[in-house]
Structure formats: structure tokens, C-alpha cells
Amino acid sequence: MSIGITFKLYAGLTQYLPHEARVGNAMPLPLPDGATVLQAMQPFNLPMKIVKLVLVNGVYIAPERWPTHALRDGDVLAIWPPVAGG
């Protein structure tokens, strides 16, 4: 069985999305049932040292939970690098 989530990358991480998904910063992502946050990230070869903020449906997921937090059908996984502002 499989699930489908929306996978979003922001700011400097957008370049890791397939070209056609970069304009909207998001793409549908089919995953096996029980897939974790970390498993969803792995195919994109994100440089983990710059993955700063991970949200599932707007809720922060701490880095220590990435390998165990299972995603569900319809979830939105949004990932941000460190950002600076003023």
C-alpha cells in the first residue's frame, strides 16, 4: 500500500526539486505506507547540514524525530534551510 503527500522545499533548497516543481516549490510525492520524514527526504539528496526547519501539516518536527515520524496520506511536508532576516 502507498500514500501520497505534498513535498515542499523553500529558499535555497528549492534547487533540489525536479525542475518542473521549482516554480511552485512543491510536488506530489508517492511513498510507501509507513514512510518517515527522513525517508521522504532521502531521494532528493538534501544537504542535511542546511535542513533547518521541518514541518508536517504546519507542525514542527524535531531532527531526532525525522527517522521515526511516519507520514500519512495527504500530509504536507515542508522543509526550510536556515534563513536570515532583518
C-alpha positions in Angstrom: 0.0 0.0 0.0 1.1 3.6 -0.6 0.4 7.1 0.5 0.6 10.5 -1.2 2.0 13.6 0.4 2.8 17.1 -0.8 6.6 17.7 -0.6 7.7 21.4 -0.4 11.2 22.9 -0.3 11.9 26.5 0.3 14.6 29.1 -0.3 17.9 27.6 -1.3 16.6 24.1 -1.0 14.2 24.6 -4.0 17.0 23.7 -6.4 16.8 20.0 -5.1 13.2 19.7 -6.5 12.7 18.5 -10.1 12.9 21.4 -12.5 9.1 21.4 -13.2 8.3 21.6 -9.5 10.6 24.6 -8.7 8.1 27.3 -9.7 5.6 26.3 -7.0 8.2 24.9 -4.6 6.0 21.8 -4.2 5.3 18.5 -5.8 3.2 15.4 -5.1 5.2 12.6 -3.7 4.1 9.0 -3.5 5.6 7.0 -0.7 5.2 3.5 0.8 2.8 3.2 3.7 4.6 4.0 6.9 7.4 6.1 5.3 9.1 8.6 7.6 10.1 12.2 7.2 13.7 11.1 6.7 12.7 8.5 4.1 10.8 11.2 2.2 13.8 13.5 2.1 16.4 10.9 1.1 15.7 10.7 -2.7 16.3 14.4 -3.0 19.9 14.3 -1.6 19.3 17.3 0.6 22.5 18.5 2.4 21.3 17.7 5.9 23.6 20.3 7.4 21.4 23.0 5.9 18.0 21.5 6.6 16.9 23.6 9.5 13.1 23.6 9.8 10.8 20.6 9.0 7.1 21.0 9.3 4.4 18.3 8.8 1.0 20.0 8.3 2.4 23.1 9.9 3.7 21.3 13.0 7.5 21.4 13.8 9.2 18.0 13.7 12.5 18.0 15.7 15.5 16.4 13.9 15.6 13.5 16.3 12.1 12.5 15.2 12.8 12.6 11.4 13.7 8.9 11.3 10.6 7.8 13.2 7.8 10.3 12.4 5.6 8.4 10.0 3.8 10.4 7.3 0.1 9.8 6.5 -1.8 10.1 3.2 -2.5 13.8 2.5 0.3 15.2 4.7 2.2 18.3 3.7 5.9 18.1 4.4 7.6 21.5 4.2 11.4 21.9 4.6 13.4 25.2 5.1 17.1 26.0 5.2 18.4 28.5 7.8 17.0 31.9 6.9 18.2 35.3 7.9 16.2 38.5 8.0 16.1 41.9 9.5 
